[in-house]
Amino acid sequence: MRRLFTLVFAVGAGLSFGAAQAQSAFDNVISQQLDAFNDRDIVGAFDFASPMIKRIFGGPENFGIMVQRSFPMIWDNTSVRFLAKREEGGAIFQRVLVIGKDGIAYMFDYKMIETPQGWQIDGVNFVPTPDVGA
């Protein structure tokens, strides 16, 4: 019985460590892409995109134009906070709170996929925040 407990604990600890490594990798990839946008390093930001995203936009310039026009708060972010990670339909999503240069907080779900090059961003969805009134 003692060996079974030790085995279960070791497996659980390994899974927790693996989950922590993935979480750290997500945070790192997303942070580096956001930093690249702030630095206007579109090629660098594009490197963190998944193969599907790269095919859709065809190159860094089209990708940069889309982000600048559709996600100005990501293009000019001032602060980032990583929230919950979840699995849905076999996909992994990292919720991120981004503060734009306007000082407003915006929430996004970053879809993450593991590729031979490591974790990459496979899409970003704006998450509307509920209106809160008094």
C-alpha positions as CSV (number, residue, x, y, z in Angstrom):
1,M,0.0,0.0,0.0
2,R,2.8,2.3,0.9
3,R,4.4,1.8,-2.5
4,L,1.1,2.5,-4.3
5,F,0.8,5.8,-2.4
6,T,4.4,6.7,-3.3
7,L,3.8,5.8,-7.0
8,V,0.5,7.8,-7.1
9,F,2.2,10.8,-5.4
10,A,5.2,10.6,-7.7
11,V,2.9,10.5,-10.8
12,G,0.8,13.4,-9.5
13,A,3.9,15.4,-8.7
14,G,5.2,14.8,-12.2
15,L,1.9,15.9,-13.8
16,S,1.9,19.0,-11.7
17,F,5.5,19.8,-12.7
18,G,4.6,19.2,-16.3
19,A,1.5,21.4,-16.0
20,A,3.7,24.1,-14.4
21,Q,6.2,23.9,-17.2
22,A,3.5,24.2,-19.8
23,Q,2.0,27.2,-17.9
24,S,5.4,28.8,-17.8
25,A,5.9,28.2,-21.5
26,F,2.6,29.7,-22.4
27,D,3.3,32.8,-20.3
28,N,6.8,33.1,-21.9
29,V,5.5,32.8,-25.5
30,I,2.7,35.2,-25.0
31,S,4.9,37.7,-23.1
32,Q,7.5,37.6,-25.8
33,Q,5.0,38.2,-28.6
34,L,3.5,41.1,-26.7
35,D,7.0,42.6,-26.1
36,A,7.7,42.1,-29.8
37,F,4.6,44.1,-30.7
38,N,5.6,46.9,-28.3
39,D,9.1,46.9,-30.0
40,R,7.4,46.9,-33.4
41,D,9.3,43.7,-34.2
42,I,6.7,42.2,-36.4
43,V,8.9,39.4,-37.7
44,G,9.7,38.4,-34.1
45,A,6.0,38.5,-33.1
46,F,5.1,36.4,-36.2
47,D,7.6,33.7,-35.1
48,F,5.3,32.9,-32.1
49,A,2.3,32.3,-34.4
50,S,1.3,28.7,-35.3
51,P,1.7,27.3,-38.8
52,M,-2.0,27.8,-39.5
53,I,-1.8,31.5,-38.5
54,K,1.3,31.9,-40.7
55,R,-0.6,30.4,-43.7
56,I,-3.6,32.6,-43.2
57,F,-1.6,35.8,-43.1
58,G,1.2,34.8,-45.5
59,G,3.8,37.0,-43.8
60,P,4.7,39.2,-40.9
61,E,3.5,42.4,-42.6
62,N,-0.1,41.2,-43.1
63,F,-0.1,39.8,-39.6
64,G,1.2,43.1,-38.1
65,I,-1.4,45.1,-40.0
66,M,-4.2,42.8,-38.7
67,V,-3.0,43.1,-35.1
68,Q,-2.6,46.9,-35.3
69,R,-6.1,47.4,-36.7
70,S,-8.1,44.7,-34.9
71,F,-6.2,44.5,-31.6
72,P,-4.7,47.9,-30.8
73,M,-4.6,47.1,-27.1
74,I,-2.3,44.2,-27.9
75,W,-0.3,46.2,-30.4
76,D,0.3,48.9,-27.7
77,N,0.1,46.9,-24.4
78,T,1.4,48.3,-21.2
79,S,0.9,45.4,-18.8
80,V,-0.2,41.8,-18.8
81,R,-1.6,39.4,-16.3
82,F,-2.0,35.7,-16.8
83,L,-5.2,34.2,-15.6
84,A,-6.7,30.7,-15.8
85,K,-5.7,28.1,-18.3
86,R,-8.3,25.6,-19.5
87,E,-8.8,22.8,-21.9
88,E,-11.8,22.8,-24.2
89,G,-12.5,20.4,-27.0
90,G,-9.0,19.2,-27.0
91,A,-7.6,22.7,-27.3
92,I,-5.7,24.6,-24.6
93,F,-6.6,28.2,-23.9
94,Q,-4.7,30.7,-21.7
95,R,-6.8,33.6,-20.5
96,V,-4.8,36.9,-20.5
97,L,-5.7,40.3,-19.1
98,V,-4.0,43.0,-21.2
99,I,-3.8,46.7,-20.3
100,G,-3.8,48.8,-23.4
101,K,-2.1,52.2,-23.7
102,D,-5.5,53.7,-23.0
103,G,-5.3,52.3,-19.5
104,I,-8.3,50.0,-20.0
105,A,-8.2,46.3,-19.2
106,Y,-9.1,43.8,-21.9
107,M,-9.4,40.0,-21.7
108,F,-8.3,37.5,-24.3
109,D,-8.2,33.8,-24.7
110,Y,-5.0,32.7,-26.4
111,K,-5.3,29.3,-28.0
112,M,-2.0,27.4,-27.6
113,I,-0.7,24.4,-29.6
114,E,2.5,22.4,-29.2
115,T,4.6,22.2,-32.4
116,P,8.0,20.8,-33.1
117,Q,9.2,24.4,-32.5
118,G,7.6,24.5,-29.0
119,W,4.4,26.1,-27.9
120,Q,2.9,28.6,-30.4
121,I,-0.2,30.8,-30.5
122,D,-3.0,29.4,-32.7
123,G,-5.4,32.2,-32.3
124,V,-6.6,35.0,-30.0
125,N,-10.2,35.7,-29.1
126,F,-11.4,38.8,-27.3
127,V,-13.4,38.0,-24.2
128,P,-16.1,40.6,-23.5
129,T,-16.2,41.7,-19.9
130,P,-19.6,41.9,-18.3
131,D,-21.0,45.4,-17.7
132,V,-20.9,46.1,-14.0
133,G,-23.2,48.8,-12.7
134,A,-24.2,50.2,-9.4
